Structure formats: structure tokens, C-alpha cells
Amino acid sequence: MNNSEIFSNLATIPPVFVRLDGRAFHGLTRKYGFAKPFDDRFCEAMVGVSMALVAESGLAPVFAYTFSDEISLYFNDLPFSGRVEKIDSVASSYAASALTLALEAKEPLAFDARIVQATPESAIGYMTGRQDEAWRNHLNAHCQQALIGEGLDGTVAAEQLKGVPAKDLHEMMHARGLNLAKTPAWQRRGVLVHKKEVQKEGYNPIANKHVTVTRNMITADRDLPLFSTPEGQIFLKNLIGGV
């Protein structure tokens, strides 16, 4: 029967991204009373899932980048000998379980997963593109909620915003008294979860002296630079390496 498993041995090589997307998450706001257009509790749950994927899942990605209902995991080394089905299924099921627990959900949640082949150079472009998408999502969310608040049906509001340039969406909200460039950075630019070296003071009982030791800790960076800027490009190069 193993010969019938036609994709079970399909493998990829690093570096790769694994992108996880929430399935039918649009209904969560109503079910769990999340604030619109952005909710701190949902964001913190997604950050917690990202931290668990980096630190506890056994998958060991270099970092996780999340915004809205999306998580991108970056790998320099792959588990399961690079087997695509295994990586996708374990990453998506782990994320779904972790989020279900974080939200204390009464119904199961699901993510889909896909592999995005990368090089260190293209990884920078990928991350810049995903952050651009985070900004567009941020614009659309605020504008759609504003139109709904003014009496439009959600479907009609979404149709009106379709294809509108980002500059015009920004001006639309500015005219309503909200400068979207001043909203919380995590809404505009996403959150990055990664390992960070920290220096800690310790005590060596054998040598009977205080020592400084280096430890890795998992950190969630909620105030990211704009990846398309020189500062952001340097940040990504240091994060990804090999460029």
C-alpha cells in the first residue's frame, strides 16, 4: 500500500518558507467578540502560536512572521528530511491546536499550509512582500470597518474598496480623523518572533565567582522597521543570513 502514497516522498530543500493561513477565520470575530478592525487578544494568540512553533513544536524554524491570520515560518534546515506533506501537515495541525487552546475555542480551528521555495536573496523579497500585504490588509480593515460604521453592508463595503489605491485608502481614513500611519506598529507591519542572544549574570559555584553567560531567548518584535527601507533591508539580512 505504501506505493499508493503518491506524494509521501515529495521533498524540498532549504531554505524555504512555510506559510500558514487561517481557514474561514472571518467568523471568529463574531464568535469570540473580537474588536474590529483589530483585536489585541487575537494578535497575542497568534504571536503565542508563532512562539510555540519556533520554540516548542520541534520544527525549529529560524523565525516566524505573523499578521492577521497568517504565519510565515523560515527554515534554513528542514525537519522530516524535507518531506513536503509531513512539514505542511505537522506545521498546520500544530498551529491549529495551539490556537484552539490559546482562544479556548469550543470548535476546532484549521490552517492550510504551503511551501515557498527561497534563496537568502529571495527571502528578503518575500518578507518585504508579506509586510506590504500586512499594510494593505491594515488599510482595508480600517476602511471597511469605517464604511460599515456609516451604514454600508460588509459585502458592499468590500466591493467599494476593491482595487482602490493604498494612497486613496489612507486619505479616506485621514478625512475621517484617523492617521493610519499612527496606528500600533503590529497592525501596520506585523510581528516577528525569533531567537535573540541575551547576556545574563550568573554564578559559577565551582569557581566561586559571578560570570556573564550568553543565552538564547525567544522574543516577539512588535515594532519592526519597514522592510522596504535601507534599515529594514539590513534588519532582514542580519535575520536571514547568507546574503
Contacts in CASP RR format, 6 or more apart in sequence:
PFRMAT RR
TARGET T0000
AUTHOR 0000-0000-0000
METHOD contacts of the structure
MODEL  1
MNNSEIFSNLATIPPVFVRLDGRAFHGLTRKYGFAKPFDDRFCEAMVGVS
MALVAESGLAPVFAYTFSDEISLYFNDLPFSGRVEKIDSVASSYAASALT
LALEAKEPLAFDARIVQATPESAIGYMTGRQDEAWRNHLNAHCQQALIGE
GLDGTVAAEQLKGVPAKDLHEMMHARGLNLAKTPAWQRRGVLVHKKEVQK
EGYNPIANKHVTVTRNMITADRDLPLFSTPEGQIFLKNLIGGV
2 8 0 8 1.000
7 84 0 8 1.000
7 85 0 8 1.000
8 83 0 8 1.000
8 85 0 8 1.000
9 83 0 8 1.000
10 83 0 8 1.000
10 84 0 8 1.000
10 85 0 8 1.000
11 81 0 8 1.000
11 82 0 8 1.000
11 83 0 8 1.000
11 84 0 8 1.000
12 78 0 8 1.000
12 82 0 8 1.000
12 84 0 8 1.000
12 87 0 8 1.000
12 115 0 8 1.000
12 117 0 8 1.000
13 78 0 8 1.000
13 82 0 8 1.000
14 75 0 8 1.000
14 76 0 8 1.000
14 77 0 8 1.000
14 78 0 8 1.000
14 82 0 8 1.000
15 74 0 8 1.000
15 75 0 8 1.000
15 76 0 8 1.000
15 118 0 8 1.000
15 119 0 8 1.000
15 120 0 8 1.000
15 123 0 8 1.000
15 240 0 8 1.000
16 74 0 8 1.000
16 75 0 8 1.000
16 78 0 8 1.000
16 115 0 8 1.000
16 116 0 8 1.000
16 117 0 8 1.000
16 118 0 8 1.000
17 72 0 8 1.000
17 73 0 8 1.000
17 74 0 8 1.000
17 75 0 8 1.000
17 115 0 8 1.000
17 116 0 8 1.000
17 118 0 8 1.000
17 123 0 8 1.000
17 126 0 8 1.000
18 61 0 8 1.000
18 72 0 8 1.000
18 73 0 8 1.000
18 75 0 8 1.000
18 87 0 8 1.000
18 88 0 8 1.000
18 91 0 8 1.000
18 113 0 8 1.000
18 114 0 8 1.000
18 115 0 8 1.000
18 116 0 8 1.000
19 70 0 8 1.000
19 71 0 8 1.000
19 72 0 8 1.000
19 73 0 8 1.000
19 113 0 8 1.000
19 114 0 8 1.000
19 116 0 8 1.000
20 70 0 8 1.000
20 71 0 8 1.000
20 72 0 8 1.000
20 73 0 8 1.000
20 91 0 8 1.000
20 92 0 8 1.000
20 95 0 8 1.000
20 111 0 8 1.000
20 112 0 8 1.000
20 113 0 8 1.000
21 69 0 8 1.000
21 70 0 8 1.000
21 111 0 8 1.000
21 112 0 8 1.000
21 113 0 8 1.000
22 69 0 8 1.000
22 70 0 8 1.000
22 109 0 8 1.000
22 110 0 8 1.000
22 111 0 8 1.000
22 112 0 8 1.000
23 109 0 8 1.000
23 110 0 8 1.000
23 111 0 8 1.000
23 112 0 8 1.000
24 110 0 8 1.000
25 69 0 8 1.000
25 109 0 8 1.000
28 34 0 8 1.000
28 42 0 8 1.000
28 103 0 8 1.000
29 36 0 8 1.000
29 39 0 8 1.000
31 107 0 8 1.000
32 41 0 8 1.000
32 42 0 8 1.000
32 103 0 8 1.000
32 105 0 8 1.000
33 39 0 8 1.000
34 41 0 8 1.000
34 42 0 8 1.000
36 141 0 8 1.000
36 145 0 8 1.000
37 141 0 8 1.000
37 142 0 8 1.000
37 144 0 8 1.000
37 145 0 8 1.000
38 138 0 8 1.000
38 141 0 8 1.000
38 184 0 8 1.000
38 187 0 8 1.000
42 103 0 8 1.000
43 186 0 8 1.000
43 191 0 8 1.000
45 99 0 8 1.000
45 102 0 8 1.000
45 103 0 8 1.000
46 66 0 8 1.000
46 69 0 8 1.000
46 71 0 8 1.000
46 99 0 8 1.000
46 191 0 8 1.000
47 66 0 8 1.000
47 191 0 8 1.000
47 193 0 8 1.000
47 220 0 8 1.000
47 222 0 8 1.000
48 98 0 8 1.000
48 102 0 8 1.000
48 193 0 8 1.000
48 220 0 8 1.000
49 66 0 8 1.000
49 71 0 8 1.000
49 95 0 8 1.000
49 98 0 8 1.000
49 99 0 8 1.000
49 102 0 8 1.000
50 64 0 8 1.000
50 65 0 8 1.000
50 66 0 8 1.000
50 71 0 8 1.000
50 191 0 8 1.000
50 193 0 8 1.000
50 220 0 8 1.000
51 64 0 8 1.000
51 193 0 8 1.000
51 218 0 8 1.000
51 220 0 8 1.000
52 94 0 8 1.000
52 98 0 8 1.000
53 59 0 8 1.000
53 61 0 8 1.000
53 64 0 8 1.000
53 71 0 8 1.000
53 73 0 8 1.000
53 91 0 8 1.000
53 94 0 8 1.000
53 95 0 8 1.000
53 98 0 8 1.000
53 193 0 8 1.000
54 60 0 8 1.000
54 61 0 8 1.000
54 63 0 8 1.000
54 64 0 8 1.000
54 73 0 8 1.000
54 193 0 8 1.000
54 194 0 8 1.000
54 195 0 8 1.000
54 218 0 8 1.000
55 218 0 8 1.000
57 90 0 8 1.000
57 91 0 8 1.000
57 94 0 8 1.000
58 79 0 8 1.000
59 73 0 8 1.000
59 75 0 8 1.000
59 79 0 8 1.000
59 87 0 8 1.000
59 90 0 8 1.000
59 91 0 8 1.000
59 94 0 8 1.000
60 75 0 8 1.000
60 77 0 8 1.000
60 79 0 8 1.000
61 73 0 8 1.000
61 74 0 8 1.000
61 75 0 8 1.000
62 74 0 8 1.000
62 75 0 8 1.000
62 76 0 8 1.000
62 194 0 8 1.000
62 195 0 8 1.000
62 239 0 8 1.000
62 240 0 8 1.000
63 73 0 8 1.000
63 74 0 8 1.000
63 192 0 8 1.000
63 193 0 8 1.000
63 194 0 8 1.000
63 195 0 8 1.000
63 239 0 8 1.000
64 71 0 8 1.000
64 72 0 8 1.000
64 73 0 8 1.000
64 74 0 8 1.000
64 192 0 8 1.000
64 193 0 8 1.000
64 194 0 8 1.000
65 71 0 8 1.000
65 72 0 8 1.000
65 74 0 8 1.000
65 127 0 8 1.000
65 130 0 8 1.000
65 131 0 8 1.000
65 190 0 8 1.000
65 191 0 8 1.000
65 192 0 8 1.000
65 193 0 8 1.000
66 72 0 8 1.000
66 190 0 8 1.000
66 191 0 8 1.000
66 193 0 8 1.000
67 130 0 8 1.000
67 131 0 8 1.000
67 133 0 8 1.000
67 134 0 8 1.000
67 137 0 8 1.000
67 186 0 8 1.000
67 189 0 8 1.000
67 190 0 8 1.000
67 191 0 8 1.000
68 134 0 8 1.000
68 137 0 8 1.000
70 130 0 8 1.000
71 95 0 8 1.000
71 111 0 8 1.000
72 116 0 8 1.000
72 126 0 8 1.000
72 127 0 8 1.000
72 130 0 8 1.000
73 91 0 8 1.000
74 118 0 8 1.000
74 123 0 8 1.000
74 240 0 8 1.000
78 87 0 8 1.000
79 86 0 8 1.000
79 87 0 8 1.000
79 90 0 8 1.000
80 86 0 8 1.000
80 87 0 8 1.000
80 90 0 8 1.000
84 115 0 8 1.000
87 113 0 8 1.000
87 115 0 8 1.000
88 113 0 8 1.000
88 114 0 8 1.000
88 115 0 8 1.000
89 113 0 8 1.000
91 111 0 8 1.000
91 113 0 8 1.000
92 110 0 8 1.000
92 111 0 8 1.000
92 112 0 8 1.000
92 113 0 8 1.000
95 111 0 8 1.000
96 108 0 8 1.000
96 109 0 8 1.000
96 110 0 8 1.000
96 111 0 8 1.000
99 105 0 8 1.000
99 109 0 8 1.000
99 111 0 8 1.000
100 108 0 8 1.000
100 109 0 8 1.000
103 109 0 8 1.000
116 126 0 8 1.000
118 126 0 8 1.000
120 240 0 8 1.000
120 241 0 8 1.000
120 242 0 8 1.000
120 243 0 8 1.000
121 243 0 8 1.000
123 236 0 8 1.000
123 240 0 8 1.000
124 227 0 8 1.000
124 233 0 8 1.000
124 236 0 8 1.000
124 237 0 8 1.000
124 240 0 8 1.000
124 243 0 8 1.000
127 227 0 8 1.000
127 236 0 8 1.000
127 240 0 8 1.000
128 227 0 8 1.000
128 228 0 8 1.000
128 236 0 8 1.000
129 227 0 8 1.000
131 189 0 8 1.000
131 190 0 8 1.000
131 224 0 8 1.000
131 226 0 8 1.000
131 227 0 8 1.000
131 228 0 8 1.000
132 228 0 8 1.000
134 188 0 8 1.000
134 189 0 8 1.000
134 190 0 8 1.000
135 166 0 8 1.000
135 188 0 8 1.000
135 189 0 8 1.000
136 166 0 8 1.000
138 180 0 8 1.000
138 183 0 8 1.000
138 187 0 8 1.000
138 188 0 8 1.000
139 166 0 8 1.000
139 169 0 8 1.000
139 170 0 8 1.000
139 173 0 8 1.000
139 180 0 8 1.000
140 158 0 8 1.000
140 161 0 8 1.000
140 169 0 8 1.000
142 173 0 8 1.000
142 178 0 8 1.000
142 180 0 8 1.000
142 183 0 8 1.000
143 157 0 8 1.000
143 161 0 8 1.000
143 164 0 8 1.000
143 169 0 8 1.000
143 172 0 8 1.000
143 173 0 8 1.000
144 154 0 8 1.000
144 157 0 8 1.000
144 158 0 8 1.000
144 161 0 8 1.000
146 172 0 8 1.000
146 173 0 8 1.000
146 176 0 8 1.000
146 178 0 8 1.000
147 154 0 8 1.000
147 156 0 8 1.000
147 157 0 8 1.000
147 160 0 8 1.000
147 161 0 8 1.000
148 154 0 8 1.000
148 157 0 8 1.000
152 160 0 8 1.000
161 169 0 8 1.000
164 172 0 8 1.000
170 180 0 8 1.000
170 181 0 8 1.000
173 179 0 8 1.000
173 180 0 8 1.000
174 180 0 8 1.000
180 188 0 8 1.000
181 188 0 8 1.000
184 222 0 8 1.000
185 222 0 8 1.000
185 223 0 8 1.000
185 224 0 8 1.000
186 222 0 8 1.000
186 223 0 8 1.000
189 224 0 8 1.000
189 225 0 8 1.000
189 226 0 8 1.000
189 227 0 8 1.000
190 222 0 8 1.000
190 224 0 8 1.000
191 220 0 8 1.000
191 221 0 8 1.000
191 222 0 8 1.000
191 224 0 8 1.000
192 220 0 8 1.000
192 221 0 8 1.000
192 224 0 8 1.000
192 239 0 8 1.000
193 218 0 8 1.000
193 219 0 8 1.000
193 220 0 8 1.000
193 221 0 8 1.000
194 218 0 8 1.000
194 219 0 8 1.000
194 221 0 8 1.000
194 239 0 8 1.000
195 216 0 8 1.000
195 217 0 8 1.000
195 218 0 8 1.000
195 219 0 8 1.000
196 216 0 8 1.000
196 217 0 8 1.000
196 218 0 8 1.000
196 219 0 8 1.000
197 214 0 8 1.000
197 215 0 8 1.000
197 216 0 8 1.000
198 214 0 8 1.000
198 215 0 8 1.000
198 216 0 8 1.000
198 217 0 8 1.000
199 212 0 8 1.000
199 213 0 8 1.000
199 214 0 8 1.000
199 215 0 8 1.000
200 212 0 8 1.000
200 213 0 8 1.000
200 214 0 8 1.000
200 215 0 8 1.000
201 210 0 8 1.000
201 211 0 8 1.000
201 212 0 8 1.000
202 210 0 8 1.000
202 211 0 8 1.000
202 212 0 8 1.000
202 213 0 8 1.000
203 209 0 8 1.000
203 210 0 8 1.000
203 211 0 8 1.000
204 210 0 8 1.000
204 211 0 8 1.000
224 235 0 8 1.000
225 231 0 8 1.000
225 232 0 8 1.000
225 235 0 8 1.000
226 232 0 8 1.000
227 233 0 8 1.000
227 235 0 8 1.000
227 236 0 8 1.000
237 243 0 8 1.000
END
